[in-house]
Amino acid sequence: MTKAAITDGDYTTSWAAEEKAREAWVTVDLQKECEVSGVMLSDAPWHRTKAFDLEGRVDGQWKKIAEGTTIGDRFDLSYVPVKARLFRLNIRHATDTPTLAEFQLFGK
């Protein structure tokens, strides 16, 4: 269960936080600034997420792009474009160890 699993396009692989954690975050580095206006998340098959924030690192600060509750098998969200290199999913509450199967970002 490695961080690379969240961007591999394979829903059967996943990332997990430390076992005792009930909150955690994971970051995707696009290697250069890109304009991003959508995200697809999956916390399949366990669906443990109960509160989360999606953030982008803008001008050296984390900026909240969106927030939500459950993620489920597939959570798609479009939003006003954000130009950043780093994007973070901050899981604020999970019912058990936070996990994530996919974290895909989309631009124009």
N, C-alpha and C positions, 0 to 999 in steps of 0.2 A: 504494500500500500504506500505508494510514493506520490509525491506532488506531480510528477510527470504524467500520472494516470488521468489527471483532470483535463488534460488537453489532447489526449490520444484518440478521441472519437470513439472509444470503446466503452460502452455502458457497463461492461462486466468487470472493469478495473476501477479502483477507487483510491482516494486519499483518505487517511484518518488522522485525527488529532491524537494526543496522548489519551490512553484509555480512560483515565479518571476525569478528563475534561468534560465540561458541559457547555463551553464556549471556546471558540478558536477562530483563527483567520487564515486565509490562504491567498497568496498573491500571484497574479499572472504578469510576467514581464514581456512586453511586445518587442523589446530590444530597440525601439525608436518610438517617438511620439506618433500616434495615429489618431484619427478622428473616429470615435466609436459611438454608435447609436443604438446598439442592441446587444443583448446577452441571452444565452441559453444556459440554464443550470439544471443539474439533475443530482438528487441525493438518493437515487435508487440503489439498492432495493429496500433500504431500511427506513427512509423518510423520518429522520430524527429531528430535523431542523424545525424550530417553532418561532424563531425571530432572527432576521438577518438584515444587514445593510450591504449595498453594493457601493463601492467607493472608487474614485479615480484620484491619482496623485497629480494635482494641478498647482503649479507655482510653488512646489515644495510642501504643500499641505494636502492632507486627505480630504476630499470633497465628497459628501454623500450624494450619490446619483439617484438611488432608489432604496426603499426598504420594503420588507415583506414579512410574511409569517412562514407558511409552509412552502417547500420547493417541489417535492414529489418527483415523479418519473421524468417530467420535463416542464420547466418553467421558462417561458419566453417573455421577454420584455423589450419594448422599444422605448427610447427616451431621446430627449434633446441631445444632439451630438456633444461629446466631451473629448477634448484633445489631451491625451496623456500617454505615457509609456507604461505606467504601472496601474493595474486594476486589482482591487482587493474585495473578496467576499468575507465579511465579518459576521460570523455566526454568533449572535448574542445569546441564544438559548437553544439547547438541544435536549431531548429526552434521554439521551445516552451519548456515548462518544460521538462527536461530530464527524460526519463522513461526507464526501462529495465524489460523485462519479464523473461529472463533466462541468466545465466552466469555459464556454465558448463565447468569444466576443466578435461582433460584426460591425462593419462600417458601411459606407455607401457602396 
